[in-house]
Every structure is written in structure tokens, then in C-alpha cells.
Amino acid sequence: MNICCSARQASQSLQSVFGLPGSGVAWNLMPIYSKFLLSLVTCVQKLIFGYNALICCYIRVLRMEQTKEKITVYYDGACPSCVEDRENYEKMAGEKGAEVDWFDITGQDDQLRCMGIDPYKAKTELHVRDENQQVHSELDAYILLMRRVPRLKPLAWLIGLPVIRPVLSSLYRWMVKRRLQASGRL
């Protein structure tokens, strides 16, 4: 069952339930509040379907509030090279590193599903949620991260080139699959 709804539908639902006046124009004027209220409406709807859904919604609302200006990187904390990559990125990013939240996906399958991320894909591809709550994966995620650090911007541009991107994407998937098989996690 699909519980998601648009901001306009959420506005109309709130108006009908609470007898609120207006046509929902305020949703267009306040995008941050509309996302927050939409999440709350979705949480109320999911409350009907169980306690676990409520916990997931609560986590999602908290993450939205905490990451208004930050991006969230979903990384594999059980992978030594992934942890090393994170540390290297934080060193290169300097002050920009404070704009990134790091979420270790190890053992977090339920939370990942609640955030709309497939746990298997999270293990096999890097995922990044941007400031607008849009999820980017694989090379798009790397490009988003690299564009935030001045020293890495040229590399982000290079990775995005149409000739290089497909080759690098295939190599990335092969390396990840090999790493997961070697550790017995695939």
C-alpha cells in the first residue's frame, strides 16, 4: 500500500480533518515547513499500520530537522577501506567536512528501508542524501561529495565525463562485489 502523498494532498487532508481555511498556497511559500508537515502527516498515516512504522517516521523527521543544511552519506562501517575513505575525505574537506553527516549502514536495514534506501543497494553502492532530501547513488553520490571540496572538484568533473563515467562505474561495481565476496557479506 502506498502511503505517500503530495504536499497539496497533505494540505487538503489537514484542511478537511481540522477545518482549516485556505487553498494550500502556504505550502508553496514555506518549502521547509511543508516537508516537515508532510512528514508528520505521513507519520500519522503510518501510525495506523504499526509501531515499527512510527519509529521509522520519528527517525526520518529527526533526520530532516538535523540535516537541513547538511548532506548525509550512507557508508559501510564494516568495510575498512570505506572507513579509510571517510577519514581521507574529512581531512581533505577541512571545514566543509562539518557539512556532512555520516551514517553507518551496518545492521541498519530497517532504518534504511524507512528512509527509502534498499539495504542491499546501500551495501553495494554509496548513497548520499542531499540538502533537498534527494538520494544519489554510486558515481552520482561520489560526484556530489567531491564537488563540495575545492581540491576534488576537478576530479568530480572528470568522473562525470560521458566517456569515463561508464568505465569507472563498471570498475566500481566489480571492486565492490569483489570486496563483499572476500568478506563473506555477499
N, C-alpha and C positions, 0 to 999 in steps of 0.2 A: 504494500500500500504506500503510495507516495503522499507524504505529509507536507512537503514543501509548498510554499505559496509565494506569490509576488508581494511586493510592498503595498501595492494598490489593494490586493485581496486582503492582506492583513489589516490595512486601514479600514476597509469596508466591514470586516469582521468585528473589529473593535467598535466601530460606529454602531453596528447593529446590536452587539451584546451590551454595550454600556450607554447606548443612546447618545453618542457623541455627534455634534453637528459638524458640517464641513464636507468637502469633496475629496479629501486626501491630498490636497495640494501641498500641505506641510511636509509630506514625505519627500517631495522633490526639493524642498528648501533645506532640509536637515538630513543629509545622507548618513551621517554617523549615527544620529539618533534613530533613524529609520531602520538601519541594520540591527541596532541593538534591540529595538522594539520588535522587529521581525523575529529575531532570535528568541525573544521572550514568548511571543505568540506561538512559535514553533514548539518551544519547550512545554507550554501549557497543553498544546495539542498532543505532544508525545507523552505527557504525564498520563494520559488515558491509557497508553499502551504499556506502561510498566515503570517500575522503579529504576531499572538499568538505564532506560532512555532518559529519565530525569537527570541522573548523574552525568550522562554524556552531554546533555544540553547545558547543565550548570558549568561543566568544564569548558564547553565551547564559548559561552557567554563570558566567562572569566578570561579566556584567551583573547577574545575580541577586545576586552577592556584593557588588557595588559599590552597588547601588541598594536595599538593604534598607529604608532609611528615606526614600529619595528617589523622586520620580517622574521619568519620562523623557519629554521632549517631542521628537517626531519632526517637525522643521520643514524647510522648503525653503530651504537656504542660498543657492541661486541666485536667490532672489526678494528684491530689495531691500526691498520693503515687509514681507516676513516677518522679515528681519533687523532692520529698524527696530522691528517689533512686539516682537521678543525683547528688544531693548535697552530699550524702554519698560517692558516687564513687569519686567525685572530692576531698573530704577530704582524702580518702584512697590513691588516686593516687598521691597526692602531686605534684611534678614537672612533672610527667608523664601526669597529667591532662591537661597540656598545649598542649599535642599532640592530643587532642580530640576536634572536633568542634561539637556543639550541635545544632540540627535543630528541632525547634518546628513544628510538623506537623499540628497543629490546624489551620484549614482554608486554608491549602496549597495544596489542591487536584490537581490543575493544575500543580504546580511545581513538585509535587511528580510524576505525570504521565510523565512529561518531563524527569525526572531522571530515569524513568523505574521502578518505585515503585507503586504498586497498592494502592490507598489511603485506601481502606477497610482493606487490609492486614497490612498496616502501623499502623492502629488503633488497630489491634488485635495481632500483633506480633512486637517485637522490630526489627528494621533494622539497620545495620551498614555497611557503605561503607568503605572498607579498603584502604590502600595506593595505591593499584593497581586498584582502582575503581570497585572492585568486591563487590556486595551486599550480605551480610549474614543476615539471619533472624532467629528469635526465639532463640533456645538454642545456635546455632552456633554464633549468634551475642553476646550473653552473654559470651560465652567461649572466643571469640576474645577480648572482653573488659577486662575480668578478667585476661587473660594471660599477659596483659600489666602491671599489678600491682603485684609486687613480693608477697605481702601478700595474694593475691587472686589466685595465680597460682595453689595451691593445690585444691582449690575449683573448678577451671576450669577443672582440671584433673578429679576430682570426678564426676562432671556433665557429662563429656564426656564418662564415662564408659557405655558399652553396656547394662548392667543390670539396671542402674539408669536412663539413658537418656530417654527411652520411658515413664517411670512412671512420671518423672519430666515434660516431655513435655505435657502429658495429664493433669497433675495438673495445669501447667502454662496456657494452653488454657482454662480450666474450670474457673480459677480465673479471667482471663481477660474478658471472656464472662460475668461472674457474675458482675464484676466491671462496664462494659459498660452498662449492662441492668439496674443496680441500678442507674446509672446517666442518663438513658434515651437516650443514644447515640447509642444503637444497636437495 
